[in-house]
């Protein structure tokens, strides 16, 4: 479900959400992401829609602020990974 780009981005950026690493290898990252049901969104509009559907209050947040939220991980190809801990 999670491609190499997604796994590597999570491994590199996990420190913005967690104090200590939760995964050290792509295999561990994939298992962790599956366990917490992480979601991949194609763009920031989809990220906004996801948060709205989940009932999160993102009123007034700009796209930039939304993209920098601690649970949102930017992927190199323009997609976004949402990891709720």
Backbone as JSON Lines, residues from 0, in Angstrom:
{"i":0,"aa":"X","n":[0.81,-1.19,0.0],"ca":[0.0,0.0,0.0],"c":[0.86,1.27,0.0]}
{"i":1,"aa":"X","n":[1.94,1.26,0.76],"ca":[2.82,2.43,0.83],"c":[4.04,2.16,-0.04]}
{"i":2,"aa":"X","n":[4.3,3.06,-0.99],"ca":[5.43,2.86,-1.89],"c":[6.73,3.33,-1.25]}
{"i":3,"aa":"X","n":[7.82,3.08,-1.93],"ca":[9.15,3.39,-1.41],"c":[9.31,4.88,-1.08]}
{"i":4,"aa":"X","n":[8.79,5.74,-1.92],"ca":[8.87,7.18,-1.7],"c":[8.18,7.57,-0.4]}
{"i":5,"aa":"X","n":[7.03,6.99,-0.17],"ca":[6.25,7.26,1.04],"c":[7.0,6.78,2.28]}
{"i":6,"aa":"X","n":[7.51,5.57,2.23],"ca":[8.23,4.99,3.37],"c":[9.48,5.79,3.7]}
{"i":7,"aa":"X","n":[10.23,6.16,2.68],"ca":[11.46,6.93,2.91],"c":[11.16,8.32,3.47]}
{"i":8,"aa":"X","n":[10.12,8.97,2.96],"ca":[9.74,10.29,3.47],"c":[9.34,10.19,4.94]}
{"i":9,"aa":"X","n":[8.59,9.15,5.29],"ca":[8.2,8.98,6.69],"c":[9.43,8.75,7.56]}
{"i":10,"aa":"X","n":[10.33,7.9,7.12],"ca":[11.54,7.63,7.91],"c":[12.34,8.9,8.13]}
{"i":11,"aa":"X","n":[12.45,9.73,7.11],"ca":[13.22,10.97,7.21],"c":[12.53,12.03,8.08]}
{"i":12,"aa":"X","n":[11.2,12.07,8.06],"ca":[10.46,13.15,8.71],"c":[9.77,12.76,10.01]}
{"i":13,"aa":"X","n":[9.88,11.5,10.44],"ca":[9.12,11.06,11.61],"c":[9.41,11.87,12.87]}
{"i":14,"aa":"X","n":[10.55,12.52,12.93],"ca":[10.9,13.32,14.09],"c":[10.01,14.53,14.31]}
{"i":15,"aa":"X","n":[9.28,14.96,13.29],"ca":[8.39,16.11,13.5],"c":[7.13,15.73,14.26]}
{"i":16,"aa":"X","n":[6.82,14.43,14.32],"ca":[5.63,13.96,15.02],"c":[5.97,13.18,16.29]}
{"i":17,"aa":"X","n":[7.11,12.5,16.28],"ca":[7.49,11.65,17.41],"c":[8.83,12.09,17.99]}
{"i":18,"aa":"X","n":[8.92,12.05,19.32],"ca":[10.17,12.44,19.98],"c":[11.31,11.48,19.67]}
{"i":19,"aa":"X","n":[10.97,10.2,19.57],"ca":[11.96,9.17,19.26],"c":[11.49,8.42,18.03]}
{"i":20,"aa":"X","n":[12.41,7.9,17.24],"ca":[12.01,7.16,16.03],"c":[11.09,5.99,16.36]}
{"i":21,"aa":"X","n":[10.06,5.82,15.53],"ca":[9.16,4.69,15.68],"c":[9.48,3.59,14.67]}
{"i":22,"aa":"X","n":[10.35,3.91,13.71],"ca":[10.75,2.94,12.69],"c":[12.17,3.26,12.24]}
{"i":23,"aa":"X","n":[12.92,2.21,11.93],"ca":[14.29,2.4,11.48],"c":[14.56,1.87,10.09]}
{"i":24,"aa":"X","n":[13.63,1.07,9.59],"ca":[13.78,0.49,8.25],"c":[12.47,0.7,7.49]}
{"i":25,"aa":"X","n":[12.52,0.59,6.16],"ca":[11.28,0.69,5.39],"c":[10.22,-0.34,5.82]}
{"i":26,"aa":"X","n":[10.66,-1.54,6.17],"ca":[9.73,-2.58,6.61],"c":[9.03,-2.17,7.9]}
{"i":27,"aa":"X","n":[9.8,-1.63,8.85],"ca":[9.22,-1.17,10.11],"c":[8.29,0.01,9.86]}
{"i":28,"aa":"X","n":[8.68,0.9,8.96],"ca":[7.83,2.05,8.64],"c":[6.5,1.59,8.05]}
{"i":29,"aa":"X","n":[6.56,0.63,7.15],"ca":[5.33,0.14,6.53],"c":[4.41,-0.5,7.58]}
{"i":30,"aa":"X","n":[4.98,-1.28,8.46],"ca":[4.19,-1.92,9.51],"c":[3.55,-0.86,10.42]}
{"i":31,"aa":"X","n":[4.33,0.14,10.79],"ca":[3.81,1.21,11.64],"c":[2.68,1.97,10.95]}
{"i":32,"aa":"X","n":[2.89,2.34,9.69],"ca":[1.88,3.09,8.96],"c":[0.6,2.28,8.78]}
{"i":33,"aa":"X","n":[0.74,0.99,8.55],"ca":[-0.44,0.12,8.44],"c":[-1.18,0.05,9.77]}
{"i":34,"aa":"X","n":[-0.43,-0.08,10.86],"ca":[-1.04,-0.19,12.19],"c":[-1.84,1.06,12.56]}
{"i":35,"aa":"X","n":[-1.34,2.23,12.18],"ca":[-2.05,3.46,12.53],"c":[-2.94,3.95,11.39]}
{"i":36,"aa":"X","n":[-3.09,3.13,10.36],"ca":[-3.96,3.43,9.22],"c":[-3.68,4.79,8.6]}
{"i":37,"aa":"X","n":[-2.42,5.04,8.32],"ca":[-2.01,6.29,7.68],"c":[-2.67,6.4,6.3]}
{"i":38,"aa":"X","n":[-2.95,7.64,5.9],"ca":[-3.67,7.91,4.66],"c":[-2.79,8.7,3.71]}
{"i":39,"aa":"X","n":[-2.83,8.37,2.44],"ca":[-2.11,9.14,1.42],"c":[-3.12,9.98,0.66]}
{"i":40,"aa":"X","n":[-2.84,11.27,0.56],"ca":[-3.69,12.21,-0.18],"c":[-2.9,12.74,-1.37]}
{"i":41,"aa":"X","n":[-3.61,12.96,-2.47],"ca":[-2.97,13.4,-3.7],"c":[-2.53,14.85,-3.7]}
{"i":42,"aa":"X","n":[-3.15,15.68,-2.86],"ca":[-2.83,17.1,-2.82],"c":[-3.39,17.7,-1.53]}
{"i":43,"aa":"X","n":[-3.15,18.99,-1.33],"ca":[-3.61,19.64,-0.1],"c":[-5.13,19.75,-0.02]}
{"i":44,"aa":"X","n":[-5.8,19.82,-1.15],"ca":[-7.26,19.84,-1.13],"c":[-7.78,18.56,-0.51]}
{"i":45,"aa":"X","n":[-7.19,17.43,-0.89],"ca":[-7.59,16.14,-0.32],"c":[-7.24,16.05,1.17]}
{"i":46,"aa":"X","n":[-6.12,16.66,1.56],"ca":[-5.75,16.69,2.99],"c":[-6.82,17.46,3.75]}
{"i":47,"aa":"X","n":[-7.23,18.61,3.23],"ca":[-8.25,19.43,3.86],"c":[-9.57,18.65,3.96]}
{"i":48,"aa":"X","n":[-9.95,17.96,2.88],"ca":[-11.18,17.16,2.88],"c":[-11.11,16.05,3.92]}
{"i":49,"aa":"X","n":[-9.94,15.4,4.03],"ca":[-9.77,14.33,5.01],"c":[-9.98,14.86,6.43]}
{"i":50,"aa":"X","n":[-9.34,15.96,6.76],"ca":[-9.48,16.53,8.09],"c":[-10.92,16.97,8.37]}
{"i":51,"aa":"X","n":[-11.57,17.54,7.36],"ca":[-12.98,17.92,7.52],"c":[-13.83,16.69,7.82]}
{"i":52,"aa":"X","n":[-13.63,15.62,7.07],"ca":[-14.4,14.38,7.26],"c":[-14.15,13.78,8.64]}
{"i":53,"aa":"X","n":[-12.94,13.94,9.15],"ca":[-12.58,13.4,10.46],"c":[-13.03,14.31,11.6]}
{"i":54,"aa":"X","n":[-13.6,15.48,11.26],"ca":[-14.1,16.39,12.27],"c":[-13.03,17.22,12.96]}
{"i":55,"aa":"X","n":[-11.87,17.33,12.34],"ca":[-10.8,18.15,12.92],"c":[-11.03,19.61,12.58]}
{"i":56,"aa":"X","n":[-10.79,20.49,13.54],"ca":[-11.0,21.92,13.33],"c":[-9.78,22.52,12.65]}
{"i":57,"aa":"X","n":[-9.92,22.75,11.36],"ca":[-8.84,23.36,10.58],"c":[-9.29,24.7,10.02]}
{"i":58,"aa":"X","n":[-10.36,25.24,10.57],"ca":[-10.89,26.53,10.14],"c":[-9.81,27.59,10.23]}
{"i":59,"aa":"X","n":[-9.64,28.31,9.16],"ca":[-8.68,29.41,9.15],"c":[-7.26,28.99,8.82]}
{"i":60,"aa":"X","n":[-7.0,27.7,8.7],"ca":[-5.64,27.26,8.36],"c":[-5.39,27.45,6.87]}
{"i":61,"aa":"X","n":[-4.27,28.06,6.54],"ca":[-3.88,28.2,5.14],"c":[-3.38,26.86,4.64]}
{"i":62,"aa":"X","n":[-3.24,26.73,3.32],"ca":[-2.69,25.5,2.75],"c":[-1.28,25.26,3.27]}
{"i":63,"aa":"X","n":[-0.52,26.34,3.41],"ca":[0.85,26.22,3.91],"c":[0.86,25.66,5.34]}
{"i":64,"aa":"X","n":[0.0,26.21,6.18],"ca":[-0.09,25.73,7.56],"c":[-0.56,24.28,7.61]}
{"i":65,"aa":"X","n":[-1.51,23.95,6.76],"ca":[-2.01,22.58,6.7],"c":[-0.92,21.61,6.28]}
{"i":66,"aa":"X","n":[-0.14,21.99,5.28],"ca":[0.96,21.16,4.8],"c":[2.08,20.99,5.8]}
{"i":67,"aa":"X","n":[2.17,21.91,6.76],"ca":[3.23,21.86,7.77],"c":[2.75,21.28,9.1]}
{"i":68,"aa":"X","n":[1.48,20.87,9.17],"ca":[0.97,20.26,10.4],"c":[1.81,19.03,10.75]}
{"i":69,"aa":"X","n":[1.98,18.78,12.04],"ca":[2.91,17.71,12.45],"c":[2.49,16.34,11.96]}
{"i":70,"aa":"X","n":[1.21,16.12,11.72],"ca":[0.79,14.8,11.25],"c":[0.74,14.68,9.74]}
{"i":71,"aa":"X","n":[1.12,15.75,9.03],"ca":[1.13,15.76,7.57],"c":[2.57,15.71,7.08]}
{"i":72,"aa":"X","n":[2.86,14.71,6.27],"ca":[4.21,14.51,5.73],"c":[4.17,14.74,4.22]}
{"i":73,"aa":"X","n":[4.92,15.73,3.75],"ca":[5.0,16.0,2.32],"c":[5.86,14.94,1.65]}
{"i":74,"aa":"X","n":[5.35,14.39,0.56],"ca":[6.09,13.4,-0.22],"c":[6.73,14.09,-1.42]}
{"i":75,"aa":"X","n":[7.85,13.56,-1.9],"ca":[8.59,14.23,-2.99],"c":[7.78,14.45,-4.27]}
{"i":76,"aa":"X","n":[6.77,13.62,-4.52],"ca":[6.01,13.74,-5.76],"c":[4.77,14.62,-5.64]}
{"i":77,"aa":"X","n":[4.64,15.35,-4.51],"ca":[3.52,16.26,-4.34],"c":[2.36,15.7,-3.55]}
{"i":78,"aa":"X","n":[2.4,14.41,-3.25],"ca":[1.36,13.82,-2.41],"c":[1.65,14.11,-0.94]}
{"i":79,"aa":"X","n":[0.71,13.75,-0.08],"ca":[0.86,13.95,1.35],"c":[0.45,12.69,2.1]}
{"i":80,"aa":"X","n":[1.19,12.38,3.14],"ca":[0.91,11.26,4.02],"c":[0.4,11.82,5.32]}
{"i":81,"aa":"X","n":[-0.75,11.33,5.79],"ca":[-1.3,11.78,7.07],"c":[-1.15,10.63,8.06]}
{"i":82,"aa":"X","n":[-0.44,10.91,9.15],"ca":[-0.2,9.92,10.19],"c":[-0.79,10.44,11.49]}
{"i":83,"aa":"X","n":[-1.85,9.81,11.95],"ca":[-2.44,10.2,13.23],"c":[-1.91,9.28,14.3]}
{"i":84,"aa":"X","n":[-1.3,9.86,15.32],"ca":[-0.71,9.03,16.36],"c":[-1.63,8.89,17.56]}
